[in-house]
Amino acid sequence: MGRLIVIKQQPVMECALDILTELVKHKTVTLKAMGQSIPTAVAVANVITENMLKESSKILDIAVDSENADGKYAFALVSIIKITISKTN
């Protein structure tokens, strides 16, 4: 089974290198991002599958969901995305 990695708001290339290291170890990695970190997760997935491991990786699954946000408003929802990337070779 792969590894779940939570994406925060950090530089895309820094995160992509961390994910690349995990893909070498585990073959499958799931990126999870919430709220404003979603564009970072999408960019990281694109960098890995289109640039770094172009012919030897693919996106297996993309799941979009929402859950209650921890904060001062009990009714607030936050968007979540999970992107599963697999190393094929």
N, CA, C and O atoms as a GROMACS GRO file, in nm:
protein
  356
    1MET      N    1   0.085  -0.118   0.000
    1MET     CA    2   0.000   0.000   0.000
    1MET      C    3   0.088   0.123   0.000
    1MET      O    4   0.201   0.120   0.051
    2GLY      N    5   0.039   0.228  -0.056
    2GLY     CA    6   0.114   0.352  -0.066
    2GLY      C    7   0.112   0.432   0.062
    2GLY      O    8   0.066   0.387   0.167
    3ARG      N    9   0.161   0.550   0.051
    3ARG     CA   10   0.174   0.638   0.166
    3ARG      C   11   0.087   0.761   0.146
    3ARG      O   12   0.076   0.810   0.034
    4LEU      N   13   0.026   0.810   0.252
    4LEU     CA   14  -0.055   0.932   0.248
    4LEU      C   15   0.032   1.048   0.292
    4LEU      O   16   0.091   1.046   0.399
    5ILE      N   17   0.039   1.151   0.208
    5ILE     CA   18   0.118   1.270   0.237
    5ILE      C   19   0.027   1.391   0.231
    5ILE      O   20  -0.042   1.413   0.131
    6VAL      N   21   0.026   1.468   0.338
    6VAL     CA   22  -0.056   1.589   0.345
    6VAL      C   23   0.024   1.705   0.288
    6VAL      O   24   0.136   1.732   0.332
    7ILE      N   25  -0.034   1.773   0.190
    7ILE     CA   26   0.030   1.886   0.125
    7ILE      C   27  -0.010   2.014   0.196
    7ILE      O   28  -0.129   2.041   0.215
    8LYS      N   29   0.088   2.090   0.234
    8LYS     CA   30   0.064   2.222   0.295
    8LYS      C   31   0.103   2.327   0.193
    8LYS      O   32   0.146   2.294   0.082
    9GLN      N   33   0.090   2.452   0.229
    9GLN     CA   34   0.131   2.559   0.138
    9GLN      C   35   0.282   2.575   0.149
    9GLN      O   36   0.333   2.646   0.237
   10GLN      N   37   0.353   2.509   0.059
   10GLN     CA   38   0.498   2.514   0.053
   10GLN      C   39   0.537   2.520  -0.093
   10GLN      O   40   0.453   2.497  -0.180
   11PRO      N   41   0.662   2.548  -0.123
   11PRO     CA   42   0.704   2.555  -0.264
   11PRO      C   43   0.677   2.424  -0.338
   11PRO      O   44   0.700   2.315  -0.284
   12VAL      N   45   0.630   2.436  -0.460
   12VAL     CA   46   0.589   2.319  -0.539
   12VAL      C   47   0.707   2.224  -0.563
   12VAL      O   48   0.693   2.104  -0.545
   13MET      N   49   0.822   2.277  -0.603
   13MET     CA   50   0.935   2.190  -0.634
   13MET      C   51   0.988   2.120  -0.509
   13MET      O   52   1.030   2.005  -0.517
   14GLU      N   53   0.988   2.188  -0.398
   14GLU     CA   54   1.031   2.125  -0.272
   14GLU      C   55   0.941   2.007  -0.238
   14GLU      O   56   0.989   1.900  -0.200
   15CYS      N   57   0.813   2.027  -0.252
   15CYS     CA   58   0.716   1.922  -0.225
   15CYS      C   59   0.729   1.808  -0.326
   15CYS      O   60   0.720   1.691  -0.290
   16ALA      N   61   0.748   1.842  -0.453
   16ALA     CA   62   0.762   1.741  -0.558
   16ALA      C   63   0.883   1.652  -0.533
   16ALA      O   64   0.876   1.531  -0.556
   17LEU      N   65   0.992   1.709  -0.486
   17LEU     CA   66   1.111   1.628  -0.456
   17LEU      C   67   1.085   1.534  -0.339
   17LEU      O   68   1.131   1.420  -0.339
   18ASP      N   69   1.011   1.581  -0.239
   18ASP     CA   70   0.975   1.494  -0.127
   18ASP      C   71   0.887   1.378  -0.174
   18ASP      O   72   0.906   1.264  -0.132
   19ILE      N   73   0.791   1.407  -0.260
   19ILE     CA   74   0.701   1.304  -0.313
   19ILE      C   75   0.779   1.205  -0.399
   19ILE      O   76   0.754   1.084  -0.394
   20LEU      N   77   0.871   1.256  -0.478
   20LEU     CA   78   0.954   1.170  -0.564
   20LEU      C   79   1.032   1.069  -0.479
   20LEU      O   80   1.042   0.952  -0.514
   21THR      N   81   1.087   1.115  -0.368
   21THR     CA   82   1.158   1.027  -0.276
   21THR      C   83   1.066   0.918  -0.222
   21THR      O   84   1.106   0.802  -0.213
   22GLU      N   85   0.945   0.954  -0.188
   22GLU     CA   86   0.848   0.856  -0.137
   22GLU      C   87   0.806   0.757  -0.245
   22GLU      O   88   0.784   0.640  -0.216
   23LEU      N   89   0.795   0.803  -0.368
   23LEU     CA   90   0.757   0.713  -0.479
   23LEU      C   91   0.864   0.607  -0.502
   23LEU      O   92   0.831   0.495  -0.540
   24VAL      N   93   0.989   0.641  -0.482
   24VAL     CA   94   1.097   0.544  -0.497
   24VAL      C   95   1.082   0.433  -0.392
   24VAL      O   96   1.107   0.316  -0.421
   25LYS      N   97   1.042   0.471  -0.271
   25LYS     CA   98   1.028   0.374  -0.162
   25LYS      C   99   0.899   0.292  -0.170
   25LYS      O  100   0.901   0.172  -0.145
   26HIS      N  101   0.788   0.356  -0.206
   26HIS     CA  102   0.657   0.293  -0.190
   26HIS      C  103   0.581   0.260  -0.318
   26HIS      O  104   0.482   0.187  -0.312
   27LYS      N  105   0.622   0.309  -0.432
   27LYS     CA  106   0.556   0.287  -0.562
   27LYS      C  107   0.422   0.359  -0.578
   27LYS      O  108   0.386   0.396  -0.689
   28THR      N  109   0.349   0.379  -0.469
   28THR     CA  110   0.221   0.450  -0.474
   28THR      C  111   0.215   0.551  -0.360
   28THR      O  112   0.246   0.518  -0.245
   29VAL      N  113   0.176   0.674  -0.393
   29VAL     CA  114   0.166   0.780  -0.294
   29VAL      C  115   0.033   0.852  -0.316
   29VAL      O  116  -0.007   0.878  -0.429
   30THR      N  117  -0.035   0.885  -0.207
   30THR     CA  118  -0.157   0.964  -0.214
   30THR      C  119  -0.131   1.101  -0.154
   30THR      O  120  -0.089   1.113  -0.039
   31LEU      N  121  -0.156   1.205  -0.234
   31LEU     CA  122  -0.143   1.342  -0.188
   31LEU      C  123  -0.279   1.387  -0.137
   31LEU      O  124  -0.381   1.366  -0.203
   32LYS      N  125  -0.281   1.448  -0.020
   32LYS     CA  126  -0.406   1.501   0.036
   32LYS      C  127  -0.385   1.648   0.064
   32LYS      O  128  -0.288   1.687   0.128
   33ALA      N  129  -0.477   1.730   0.014
   33ALA     CA  130  -0.469   1.875   0.037
   33ALA      C  131  -0.606   1.927   0.075
   33ALA      O  132  -0.709   1.875   0.032
   34MET      N  133  -0.605   2.032   0.156
   34MET     CA  134  -0.729   2.093   0.202
   34MET      C  135  -0.728   2.242   0.171
   34MET      O  136  -0.626   2.309   0.182
   35GLY      N  137  -0.844   2.292   0.130
   35GLY     CA  138  -0.862   2.436   0.112
   35GLY      C  139  -0.766   2.499   0.014
   35GLY      O  140  -0.758   2.459  -0.102
   36GLN      N  141  -0.692   2.599   0.062
   36GLN     CA  142  -0.603   2.675  -0.026
   36GLN      C  143  -0.478   2.598  -0.066
   36GLN      O  144  -0.400   2.648  -0.148
   37SER      N  145  -0.456   2.481  -0.011
   37SER     CA  146  -0.342   2.398  -0.051
   37SER      C  147  -0.372   2.310  -0.172
   37SER      O  148  -0.282   2.246  -0.225
   38ILE      N  149  -0.497   2.307  -0.216
   38ILE     CA  150  -0.536   2.222  -0.330
   38ILE      C  151  -0.459   2.257  -0.457
   38ILE      O  152  -0.412   2.165  -0.524
   39PRO      N  153  -0.444   2.385  -0.495
   39PRO     CA  154  -0.366   2.414  -0.616
   39PRO      C  155  -0.221   2.366  -0.608
   39PRO      O  156  -0.163   2.328  -0.710
   40THR      N  157  -0.164   2.368  -0.489
   40THR     CA  158  -0.027   2.317  -0.471
   40THR      C  159  -0.022   2.168  -0.498
   40THR      O  160   0.070   2.120  -0.564
   41ALA      N  161  -0.119   2.093  -0.447
   41ALA     CA  162  -0.123   1.948  -0.468
   41ALA      C  163  -0.140   1.914  -0.616
   41ALA      O  164  -0.076   1.822  -0.666
   42VAL      N  165  -0.225   1.988  -0.684
   42VAL     CA  166  -0.246   1.964  -0.828
   42VAL      C  167  -0.118   1.995  -0.905
   42VAL      O  168  -0.080   1.921  -0.996
   43ALA      N  169  -0.051   2.104  -0.870
   43ALA     CA  170   0.074   2.141  -0.937
   43ALA      C  171   0.182   2.036  -0.912
   43ALA      O  172   0.257   2.001  -1.004
   44VAL      N  173   0.191   1.986  -0.791
   44VAL     CA  174   0.290   1.882  -0.758
   44VAL      C  175   0.262   1.756  -0.838
   44VAL      O  176   0.355   1.697  -0.894
   45ALA      N  177   0.137   1.714  -0.845
   45ALA     CA  178   0.102   1.595  -0.923
   45ALA      C  179   0.138   1.614  -1.070
   45ALA      O  180   0.188   1.521  -1.133
   46ASN      N  181   0.114   1.732  -1.124
   46ASN     CA  182   0.148   1.759  -1.264
   46ASN      C  183   0.299   1.759  -1.286
   46ASN      O  184   0.346   1.705  -1.386
   47VAL      N  185   0.374   1.818  -1.196
   47VAL     CA  186   0.520   1.821  -1.210
   47VAL      C  187   0.576   1.680  -1.209
   47VAL      O  188   0.664   1.647  -1.288
   48ILE      N  189   0.526   1.596  -1.119
   48ILE     CA  190   0.576   1.459  -1.110
   48ILE      C  191   0.539   1.378  -1.234
   48ILE      O  192   0.626   1.314  -1.293
   49THR      N  193   0.412   1.381  -1.274
   49THR     CA  194   0.367   1.294  -1.384
   49THR      C  195   0.402   1.347  -1.522
   49THR      O  196   0.415   1.269  -1.616
   50GLU      N  197   0.418   1.478  -1.537
   50GLU     CA  198   0.447   1.535  -1.669
   50GLU      C  199   0.593   1.571  -1.690
   50GLU      O  200   0.639   1.579  -1.804
   51ASN      N  201   0.668   1.594  -1.582
   51ASN     CA  202   0.807   1.636  -1.597
   51ASN      C  203   0.906   1.536  -1.539
   51ASN      O  204   0.991   1.485  -1.612
   52MET      N  205   0.896   1.508  -1.412
   52MET     CA  206   0.997   1.426  -1.345
   52MET      C  207   0.991   1.278  -1.385
   52MET      O  208   1.094   1.218  -1.416
   53LEU      N  209   0.873   1.221  -1.386
   53LEU     CA  210   0.856   1.079  -1.418
   53LEU      C  211   0.756   1.064  -1.533
   53LEU      O  212   0.658   0.991  -1.522
   54LYS      N  213   0.783   1.133  -1.641
   54LYS     CA  214   0.686   1.144  -1.750
   54LYS      C  215   0.637   1.009  -1.803
   54LYS      O  216   0.516   0.988  -1.816
   55GLU      N  217   0.727   0.919  -1.833
   55GLU     CA  218   0.688   0.790  -1.892
   55GLU      C  219   0.674   0.679  -1.789
   55GLU      O  220   0.634   0.568  -1.823
   56SER      N  221   0.706   0.708  -1.664
   56SER     CA  222   0.706   0.600  -1.565
   56SER      C  223   0.618   0.628  -1.443
   56SER      O  224   0.641   0.573  -1.335
   57SER      N  225   0.517   0.712  -1.461
   57SER     CA  226   0.422   0.735  -1.353
   57SER      C  227   0.286   0.770  -1.411
   57SER      O  228   0.274   0.811  -1.526
   58LYS      N  229   0.184   0.751  -1.329
   58LYS     CA  230   0.050   0.789  -1.372
   58LYS      C  231  -0.036   0.820  -1.251
   58LYS      O  232  -0.008   0.776  -1.139
   59ILE      N  233  -0.140   0.896  -1.276
   59ILE     CA  234  -0.236   0.927  -1.171
   59ILE      C  235  -0.342   0.817  -1.171
   59ILE      O  236  -0.411   0.796  -1.271
   60LEU      N  237  -0.353   0.747  -1.059
   60LEU     CA  238  -0.448   0.637  -1.049
   60LEU      C  239  -0.588   0.683  -1.013
   60LEU      O  240  -0.686   0.630  -1.063
   61ASP      N  241  -0.597   0.784  -0.925
   61ASP     CA  242  -0.728   0.825  -0.876
   61ASP      C  243  -0.723   0.969  -0.828
   61ASP      O  244  -0.622   1.016  -0.776
   62ILE      N  245  -0.834   1.038  -0.847
   62ILE     CA  246  -0.853   1.172  -0.792
   62ILE      C  247  -0.988   1.172  -0.721
   62ILE      O  248  -1.091   1.142  -0.782
   63ALA      N  249  -0.987   1.204  -0.593
   63ALA     CA  250  -1.110   1.209  -0.514
   63ALA      C  251  -1.127   1.350  -0.457
   63ALA      O  252  -1.033   1.407  -0.403
   64VAL      N  253  -1.248   1.404  -0.471
   64VAL     CA  254  -1.279   1.536  -0.418
   64VAL      C  255  -1.388   1.519  -0.313
   64VAL      O  256  -1.485   1.446  -0.334
   65ASP      N  257  -1.371   1.586  -0.200
   65ASP     CA  258  -1.465   1.572  -0.090
   65ASP      C  259  -1.465   1.702  -0.009
   65ASP      O  260  -1.394   1.797  -0.042
   66SER      N  261  -1.545   1.705   0.095
   66SER     CA  262  -1.544   1.818   0.188
   66SER      C  263  -1.571   1.763   0.328
   66SER      O  264  -1.634   1.659   0.344
   67GLU      N  265  -1.522   1.836   0.426
   67GLU     CA  266  -1.549   1.797   0.564
   67GLU      C  267  -1.560   1.922   0.650
   67GLU      O  268  -1.522   2.031   0.607
   68ASN      N  269  -1.611   1.906   0.769
   68ASN     CA  270  -1.627   2.019   0.860
   68ASN      C  271  -1.491   2.076   0.896
   68ASN      O  272  -1.398   2.002   0.929
   69ALA      N  273  -1.481   2.206   0.890
   69ALA     CA  274  -1.356   2.274   0.923
   69ALA      C  275  -1.347   2.294   1.074
   69ALA      O  276  -1.447   2.322   1.140
   70ASP      N  277  -1.228   2.280   1.126
   70ASP     CA  278  -1.205   2.314   1.266
   70ASP      C  279  -1.186   2.465   1.272
   70ASP      O  280  -1.099   2.520   1.204
   71GLY      N  281  -1.264   2.530   1.350
   71GLY     CA  282  -1.253   2.675   1.356
   71GLY      C  283  -1.368   2.733   1.435
   71GLY      O  284  -1.436   2.664   1.510
   72LYS      N  285  -1.387   2.862   1.416
   72LYS     CA  286  -1.488   2.928   1.498
   72LYS      C  287  -1.630   2.908   1.446
   72LYS      O  288  -1.725   2.932   1.520
   73TYR      N  289  -1.646   2.864   1.321
   73TYR     CA  290  -1.780   2.840   1.266
   73TYR      C  291  -1.801   2.690   1.252
   73TYR      O  292  -1.727   2.623   1.180
   74ALA      N  293  -1.901   2.637   1.320
   74ALA     CA  294  -1.925   2.493   1.318
   74ALA      C  295  -1.982   2.445   1.186
   74ALA      O  296  -1.971   2.327   1.153
   75PHE      N  297  -2.041   2.535   1.109
   75PHE     CA  298  -2.106   2.494   0.984
   75PHE      C  299  -2.016   2.509   0.862
   75PHE      O  300  -2.058   2.478   0.751
   76ALA      N  301  -1.896   2.556   0.879
   76ALA     CA  302  -1.806   2.579   0.766
   76ALA      C  303  -1.751   2.446   0.713
   76ALA      O  304  -1.714   2.358   0.790
   77LEU      N  305  -1.747   2.433   0.582
   77LEU     CA  306  -1.690   2.316   0.517
   77LEU      C  307  -1.561   2.354   0.448
   77LEU      O  308  -1.545   2.466   0.400
   78VAL      N  309  -1.469   2.260   0.443
   78VAL     CA  310  -1.344   2.282   0.372
   78VAL      C  311  -1.332   2.174   0.264
   78VAL      O  312  -1.362   2.058   0.288
   79SER      N  313  -1.289   2.214   0.145
   79SER     CA  314  -1.273   2.121   0.034
   79SER      C  315  -1.146   2.039   0.053
   79SER      O  316  -1.047   2.086   0.109
   80ILE      N  317  -1.152   1.915   0.006
   80ILE     CA  318  -1.038   1.823   0.017
   80ILE      C  319  -1.020   1.755  -0.117
   80ILE      O  320  -1.117   1.720  -0.184
   81ILE      N  321  -0.894   1.735  -0.155
   81ILE     CA  322  -0.863   1.656  -0.274
   81ILE      C  323  -0.760   1.551  -0.236
   81ILE      O  324  -0.667   1.578  -0.159
   82LYS      N  325  -0.776   1.432  -0.290
   82LYS     CA  326  -0.678   1.324  -0.274
   82LYS      C  327  -0.638   1.278  -0.413
   82LYS      O  328  -0.724   1.239  -0.493
   83ILE      N  329  -0.510   1.283  -0.442
   83ILE     CA  330  -0.457   1.243  -0.572
   83ILE      C  331  -0.362   1.126  -0.549
   83ILE      O  332  -0.263   1.140  -0.476
   84THR      N  333  -0.390   1.012  -0.610
   84THR     CA  334  -0.306   0.894  -0.595
   84THR      C  335  -0.218   0.880  -0.719
   84THR      O  336  -0.267   0.873  -0.831
   85ILE      N  337  -0.087   0.877  -0.695
   85ILE     CA  338   0.012   0.867  -0.803
   85ILE      C  339   0.084   0.734  -0.788
   85ILE      O  340   0.120   0.694  -0.677
   86SER      N  341   0.106   0.667  -0.900
   86SER     CA  342   0.176   0.539  -0.901
   86SER      C  343   0.298   0.546  -0.992
   86SER      O  344   0.293   0.605  -1.100
   87LYS      N  345   0.405   0.486  -0.947
   87LYS     CA  346   0.525   0.472  -1.030
   87LYS      C  347   0.512   0.341  -1.105
   87LYS      O  348   0.499   0.235  -1.043
   88THR      N  349   0.516   0.346  -1.238
   88THR     CA  350   0.489   0.226  -1.317
   88THR      C  351   0.613   0.143  -1.345
   88THR      O  352   0.601   0.023  -1.366
   89ASN      N  353   0.730   0.202  -1.346
   89ASN     CA  354   0.854   0.126  -1.374
   89ASN      C  355   0.940   0.119  -1.251
   89ASN      O  356   1.047   0.060  -1.255
   0.00000   0.00000   0.00000
